[in-house]
């Protein structure tokens, strides 16, 4: 897909690409130069490890919504296609 860089250096990620990657307005992305190409990757949620009762536990650096059965079902359906 072809897009244009505006005077402010911005590009628009086409809607079908945003939809396929489930990108939403305000979401952060990592932009990098890789082998002479621009790489744009959705960022994940930062995590750190805490030890709880002697067991390391991954803890998100920002609040995340609870995982629901509906979310799991929707993800499975999307992956099965």
N, CA, C and O atoms as a GROMACS GRO file, in nm:
protein
  324
    1UNK      N    1   0.084  -0.118   0.000
    1UNK     CA    2   0.000   0.000   0.000
    1UNK      C    3   0.088   0.124   0.000
    1UNK      O    4   0.196   0.126   0.059
    2UNK      N    5   0.041   0.222  -0.065
    2UNK     CA    6   0.116   0.346  -0.076
    2UNK      C    7   0.047   0.454   0.006
    2UNK      O    8  -0.076   0.466   0.005
    3UNK      N    9   0.127   0.533   0.076
    3UNK     CA   10   0.076   0.646   0.151
    3UNK      C   11   0.174   0.761   0.134
    3UNK      O   12   0.280   0.742   0.073
    4UNK      N   13   0.142   0.877   0.185
    4UNK     CA   14   0.224   0.996   0.166
    4UNK      C   15   0.266   1.052   0.301
    4UNK      O   16   0.190   1.049   0.398
    5UNK      N   17   0.387   1.103   0.307
    5UNK     CA   18   0.435   1.171   0.427
    5UNK      C   19   0.391   1.317   0.418
    5UNK      O   20   0.416   1.382   0.316
    6UNK      N   21   0.326   1.370   0.521
    6UNK     CA   22   0.282   1.510   0.516
    6UNK      C   23   0.395   1.603   0.558
    6UNK      O   24   0.504   1.558   0.594
    7UNK      N   25   0.369   1.733   0.554
    7UNK     CA   26   0.472   1.834   0.585
    7UNK      C   27   0.525   1.820   0.727
    7UNK      O   28   0.637   1.861   0.755
    8UNK      N   29   0.445   1.763   0.818
    8UNK     CA   30   0.488   1.744   0.956
    8UNK      C   31   0.563   1.613   0.977
    8UNK      O   32   0.602   1.582   1.090
    9UNK      N   33   0.585   1.536   0.870
    9UNK     CA   34   0.657   1.409   0.881
    9UNK      C   35   0.568   1.292   0.920
    9UNK      O   36   0.618   1.184   0.951
   10UNK      N   37   0.436   1.312   0.918
   10UNK     CA   38   0.343   1.207   0.959
   10UNK      C   39   0.299   1.123   0.840
   10UNK      O   40   0.293   1.170   0.726
   11UNK      N   41   0.269   0.997   0.868
   11UNK     CA   42   0.209   0.911   0.768
   11UNK      C   43   0.080   0.853   0.826
   11UNK      O   44   0.064   0.844   0.947
   12UNK      N   45  -0.010   0.814   0.739
   12UNK     CA   46  -0.134   0.750   0.782
   12UNK      C   47  -0.120   0.601   0.753
   12UNK      O   48  -0.089   0.561   0.641
   13UNK      N   49  -0.142   0.520   0.855
   13UNK     CA   50  -0.143   0.375   0.836
   13UNK      C   51  -0.282   0.340   0.781
   13UNK      O   52  -0.382   0.373   0.844
   14UNK      N   53  -0.289   0.276   0.665
   14UNK     CA   54  -0.419   0.246   0.605
   14UNK      C   55  -0.512   0.171   0.701
   14UNK      O   56  -0.467   0.090   0.783
   15UNK      N   57  -0.642   0.199   0.688
   15UNK     CA   58  -0.741   0.143   0.780
   15UNK      C   59  -0.738  -0.009   0.785
   15UNK      O   60  -0.747  -0.066   0.893
   16UNK      N   61  -0.726  -0.076   0.670
   16UNK     CA   62  -0.728  -0.222   0.674
   16UNK      C   63  -0.608  -0.278   0.749
   16UNK      O   64  -0.617  -0.384   0.811
   17UNK      N   65  -0.493  -0.208   0.744
   17UNK     CA   66  -0.375  -0.250   0.822
   17UNK      C   67  -0.400  -0.225   0.970
   17UNK      O   68  -0.370  -0.312   1.052
   18UNK      N   69  -0.453  -0.107   1.004
   18UNK     CA   70  -0.485  -0.077   1.145
   18UNK      C   71  -0.582  -0.180   1.200
   18UNK      O   72  -0.565  -0.229   1.312
   19UNK      N   73  -0.685  -0.212   1.122
   19UNK     CA   74  -0.785  -0.309   1.168
   19UNK      C   75  -0.722  -0.447   1.188
   19UNK      O   76  -0.748  -0.514   1.288
   20UNK      N   77  -0.639  -0.490   1.092
   20UNK     CA   78  -0.578  -0.623   1.102
   20UNK      C   79  -0.487  -0.635   1.224
   20UNK      O   80  -0.479  -0.741   1.285
   21UNK      N   81  -0.420  -0.525   1.260
   21UNK     CA   82  -0.329  -0.526   1.374
   21UNK      C   83  -0.396  -0.477   1.503
   21UNK      O   84  -0.333  -0.470   1.608
   22UNK      N   85  -0.525  -0.443   1.493
   22UNK     CA   86  -0.601  -0.393   1.607
   22UNK      C   87  -0.536  -0.270   1.670
   22UNK      O   88  -0.530  -0.258   1.792
   23UNK      N   89  -0.486  -0.181   1.584
   23UNK     CA   90  -0.428  -0.056   1.632
   23UNK      C   91  -0.541   0.043   1.659
   23UNK      O   92  -0.638   0.049   1.584
   24UNK      N   93  -0.527   0.120   1.765
   24UNK     CA   94  -0.630   0.216   1.803
   24UNK      C   95  -0.568   0.354   1.819
   24UNK      O   96  -0.449   0.365   1.848
   25UNK      N   97  -0.648   0.460   1.800
   25UNK     CA   98  -0.595   0.596   1.819
   25UNK      C   99  -0.533   0.613   1.957
   25UNK      O  100  -0.588   0.568   2.058
   26UNK      N  101  -0.418   0.677   1.959
   26UNK     CA  102  -0.349   0.701   2.085
   26UNK      C  103  -0.254   0.590   2.126
   26UNK      O  104  -0.175   0.607   2.219
   27UNK      N  105  -0.260   0.477   2.056
   27UNK     CA  106  -0.170   0.365   2.089
   27UNK      C  107  -0.028   0.401   2.048
   27UNK      O  108  -0.008   0.464   1.944
   28UNK      N  109   0.069   0.361   2.127
   28UNK     CA  110   0.208   0.390   2.093
   28UNK      C  111   0.265   0.279   2.005
   28UNK      O  112   0.225   0.162   2.015
   29UNK      N  113   0.358   0.319   1.919
   29UNK     CA  114   0.428   0.225   1.832
   29UNK      C  115   0.577   0.255   1.840
   29UNK      O  116   0.618   0.367   1.871
   30UNK      N  117   0.658   0.154   1.811
   30UNK     CA  118   0.803   0.173   1.801
   30UNK      C  119   0.837   0.193   1.654
   30UNK      O  120   0.793   0.117   1.568
   31UNK      N  121   0.915   0.296   1.625
   31UNK     CA  122   0.960   0.323   1.489
   31UNK      C  123   1.112   0.309   1.489
   31UNK      O  124   1.180   0.369   1.572
   32UNK      N  125   1.165   0.228   1.395
   32UNK     CA  126   1.308   0.204   1.391
   32UNK      C  127   1.355   0.192   1.247
   32UNK      O  128   1.277   0.161   1.157
   33UNK      N  129   1.481   0.218   1.227
   33UNK     CA  130   1.545   0.196   1.098
   33UNK      C  131   1.612   0.059   1.105
   33UNK      O  132   1.701   0.037   1.186
   34UNK      N  133   1.568  -0.033   1.019
   34UNK     CA  134   1.619  -0.170   1.019
   34UNK      C  135   1.662  -0.206   0.878
   34UNK      O  136   1.579  -0.214   0.787
   35UNK      N  137   1.791  -0.227   0.859
   35UNK     CA  138   1.845  -0.264   0.728
   35UNK      C  139   1.798  -0.170   0.617
   35UNK      O  140   1.761  -0.214   0.508
   36UNK      N  141   1.799  -0.040   0.645
   36UNK     CA  142   1.762   0.060   0.546
   36UNK      C  143   1.612   0.074   0.524
   36UNK      O  144   1.570   0.142   0.431
   37UNK      N  145   1.532   0.012   0.609
   37UNK     CA  146   1.386   0.022   0.599
   37UNK      C  147   1.328   0.078   0.728
   37UNK      O  148   1.390   0.069   0.834
   38UNK      N  149   1.209   0.134   0.717
   38UNK     CA  150   1.139   0.182   0.836
   38UNK      C  151   1.056   0.067   0.891
   38UNK      O  152   0.979   0.005   0.818
   39UNK      N  153   1.073   0.039   1.017
   39UNK     CA  154   0.995  -0.065   1.085
   39UNK      C  155   0.905   0.003   1.187
   39UNK      O  156   0.951   0.079   1.272
   40UNK      N  157   0.774  -0.026   1.178
   40UNK     CA  158   0.678   0.029   1.273
   40UNK      C  159   0.611  -0.089   1.342
   40UNK      O  160   0.543  -0.168   1.277
   41UNK      N  161   0.630  -0.101   1.472
   41UNK     CA  162   0.578  -0.214   1.546
   41UNK      C  163   0.492  -0.166   1.663
   41UNK      O  164   0.531  -0.074   1.735
   42UNK      N  165   0.374  -0.227   1.682
   42UNK     CA  166   0.295  -0.193   1.800
   42UNK      C  167   0.374  -0.224   1.927
   42UNK      O  168   0.440  -0.328   1.936
   43UNK      N  169   0.367  -0.136   2.022
   43UNK     CA  170   0.437  -0.162   2.148
   43UNK      C  171   0.347  -0.244   2.238
   43UNK      O  172   0.225  -0.232   2.236
   44UNK      N  173   0.410  -0.326   2.315
   44UNK     CA  174   0.336  -0.402   2.415
   44UNK      C  175   0.328  -0.323   2.544
   44UNK      O  176   0.371  -0.208   2.551
   45UNK      N  177   0.273  -0.384   2.641
   45UNK     CA  178   0.265  -0.320   2.773
   45UNK      C  179   0.393  -0.353   2.848
   45UNK      O  180   0.435  -0.468   2.854
   46UNK      N  181   0.454  -0.251   2.904
   46UNK     CA  182   0.576  -0.273   2.982
   46UNK      C  183   0.547  -0.362   3.103
   46UNK      O  184   0.442  -0.352   3.166
   47UNK      N  185   0.640  -0.448   3.132
   47UNK     CA  186   0.627  -0.540   3.245
   47UNK      C  187   0.754  -0.537   3.329
   47UNK      O  188   0.862  -0.502   3.281
   48UNK      N  189   0.739  -0.573   3.452
   48UNK     CA  190   0.855  -0.595   3.539
   48UNK      C  191   0.825  -0.717   3.626
   48UNK      O  192   0.709  -0.754   3.643
   49UNK      N  193   0.928  -0.777   3.680
   49UNK     CA  194   0.911  -0.895   3.765
   49UNK      C  195   0.912  -0.855   3.911
   49UNK      O  196   0.995  -0.776   3.956
   50UNK      N  197   0.819  -0.912   3.984
   50UNK     CA  198   0.815  -0.899   4.129
   50UNK      C  199   0.814  -1.040   4.187
   50UNK      O  200   0.760  -1.133   4.126
   51UNK      N  201   0.873  -1.054   4.303
   51UNK     CA  202   0.869  -1.184   4.369
   51UNK      C  203   0.756  -1.182   4.471
   51UNK      O  204   0.753  -1.099   4.562
   52UNK      N  205   0.664  -1.277   4.455
   52UNK     CA  206   0.551  -1.289   4.547
   52UNK      C  207   0.549  -1.430   4.602
   52UNK      O  208   0.538  -1.527   4.527
   53UNK      N  209   0.561  -1.441   4.731
   53UNK     CA  210   0.567  -1.572   4.797
   53UNK      C  211   0.677  -1.658   4.738
   53UNK      O  212   0.662  -1.780   4.724
   54UNK      N  213   0.790  -1.594   4.705
   54UNK     CA  214   0.904  -1.667   4.653
   54UNK      C  215   0.895  -1.704   4.506
   54UNK      O  216   0.980  -1.776   4.454
   55UNK      N  217   0.791  -1.655   4.437
   55UNK     CA  218   0.771  -1.690   4.295
   55UNK      C  219   0.776  -1.561   4.212
   55UNK      O  220   0.706  -1.465   4.245
   56UNK      N  221   0.856  -1.558   4.104
   56UNK     CA  222   0.856  -1.439   4.020
   56UNK      C  223   0.723  -1.426   3.944
   56UNK      O  224   0.671  -1.523   3.890
   57UNK      N  225   0.669  -1.304   3.944
   57UNK     CA  226   0.541  -1.276   3.878
   57UNK      C  227   0.560  -1.155   3.788
   57UNK      O  228   0.616  -1.054   3.830
   58UNK      N  229   0.513  -1.166   3.662
   58UNK     CA  230   0.518  -1.053   3.570
   58UNK      C  231   0.404  -0.958   3.605
   58UNK      O  232   0.289  -0.998   3.613
   59UNK      N  233   0.438  -0.831   3.626
   59UNK     CA  234   0.341  -0.729   3.666
   59UNK      C  235   0.344  -0.618   3.561
   59UNK      O  236   0.451  -0.565   3.530
   60UNK      N  237   0.227  -0.582   3.505
   60UNK     CA  238   0.225  -0.475   3.404
   60UNK      C  239   0.258  -0.340   3.466
   60UNK      O  240   0.227  -0.313   3.581
   61UNK      N  241   0.324  -0.255   3.385
   61UNK     CA  242   0.360  -0.120   3.432
   61UNK      C  243   0.244  -0.022   3.424
   61UNK      O  244   0.253   0.089   3.476
   62UNK      N  245   0.136  -0.062   3.360
   62UNK     CA  246   0.018   0.023   3.350
   62UNK      C  247  -0.105  -0.064   3.368
   62UNK      O  248  -0.098  -0.186   3.347
   63UNK      N  249  -0.218  -0.006   3.405
   63UNK     CA  250  -0.338  -0.087   3.425
   63UNK      C  251  -0.381  -0.155   3.295
   63UNK      O  252  -0.374  -0.096   3.187
   64UNK      N  253  -0.425  -0.277   3.306
   64UNK     CA  254  -0.477  -0.352   3.191
   64UNK      C  255  -0.616  -0.404   3.226
   64UNK      O  256  -0.644  -0.437   3.341
   65UNK      N  257  -0.704  -0.412   3.125
   65UNK     CA  258  -0.837  -0.463   3.153
   65UNK      C  259  -0.829  -0.612   3.187
   65UNK      O  260  -0.738  -0.681   3.140
   66UNK      N  261  -0.922  -0.662   3.266
   66UNK     CA  262  -0.920  -0.804   3.300
   66UNK      C  263  -0.947  -0.890   3.177
   66UNK      O  264  -1.020  -0.849   3.087
   67UNK      N  265  -0.887  -1.007   3.173
   67UNK     CA  266  -0.908  -1.101   3.064
   67UNK      C  267  -1.042  -1.170   3.086
   67UNK      O  268  -1.067  -1.229   3.191
   68UNK      N  269  -1.128  -1.162   2.985
   68UNK     CA  270  -1.260  -1.223   2.998
   68UNK      C  271  -1.272  -1.343   2.905
   68UNK      O  272  -1.194  -1.357   2.810
   69UNK      N  273  -1.370  -1.428   2.931
   69UNK     CA  274  -1.395  -1.543   2.844
   69UNK      C  275  -1.430  -1.495   2.704
   69UNK      O  276  -1.392  -1.558   2.605
   70UNK      N  277  -1.502  -1.384   2.693
   70UNK     CA  278  -1.539  -1.330   2.562
   70UNK      C  279  -1.415  -1.289   2.482
   70UNK      O  280  -1.408  -1.315   2.362
   71UNK      N  281  -1.318  -1.227   2.548
   71UNK     CA  282  -1.195  -1.189   2.480
   71UNK      C  283  -1.119  -1.312   2.432
   71UNK      O  284  -1.068  -1.314   2.321
   72UNK      N  285  -1.112  -1.414   2.516
   72UNK     CA  286  -1.043  -1.538   2.478
   72UNK      C  287  -1.112  -1.602   2.358
   72UNK      O  288  -1.046  -1.644   2.264
   73UNK      N  289  -1.245  -1.610   2.361
   73UNK     CA  290  -1.320  -1.670   2.249
   73UNK      C  291  -1.296  -1.592   2.120
   73UNK      O  292  -1.272  -1.652   2.016
   74UNK      N  293  -1.303  -1.459   2.126
   74UNK     CA  294  -1.282  -1.376   2.008
   74UNK      C  295  -1.141  -1.394   1.952
   74UNK      O  296  -1.123  -1.400   1.831
   75UNK      N  297  -1.042  -1.403   2.041
   75UNK     CA  298  -0.904  -1.423   1.997
   75UNK      C  299  -0.888  -1.559   1.930
   75UNK      O  300  -0.825  -1.568   1.824
   76UNK      N  301  -0.944  -1.662   1.989
   76UNK     CA  302  -0.937  -1.796   1.929
   76UNK      C  303  -1.002  -1.799   1.792
   76UNK      O  304  -0.947  -1.856   1.698
   77UNK      N  305  -1.119  -1.738   1.780
   77UNK     CA  306  -1.188  -1.734   1.650
   77UNK      C  307  -1.105  -1.662   1.545
   77UNK      O  308  -1.096  -1.707   1.431
   78UNK      N  309  -1.044  -1.550   1.584
   78UNK     CA  310  -0.962  -1.473   1.491
   78UNK      C  311  -0.840  -1.555   1.447
   78UNK      O  312  -0.802  -1.550   1.330
   79UNK      N  313  -0.779  -1.629   1.538
   79UNK     CA  314  -0.661  -1.708   1.506
   79UNK      C  315  -0.695  -1.830   1.421
   79UNK      O  316  -0.611  -1.878   1.344
   80UNK      N  317  -0.815  -1.882   1.434
   80UNK     CA  318  -0.855  -2.000   1.357
   80UNK      C  319  -0.885  -1.969   1.212
   80UNK      O  320  -0.887  -2.060   1.129
   81UNK      N  321  -0.907  -1.844   1.178
   81UNK     CA  322  -0.939  -1.806   1.039
   81UNK      C  323  -0.821  -1.812   0.950
   81UNK      O  324  -0.832  -1.783   0.831
   0.00000   0.00000   0.00000
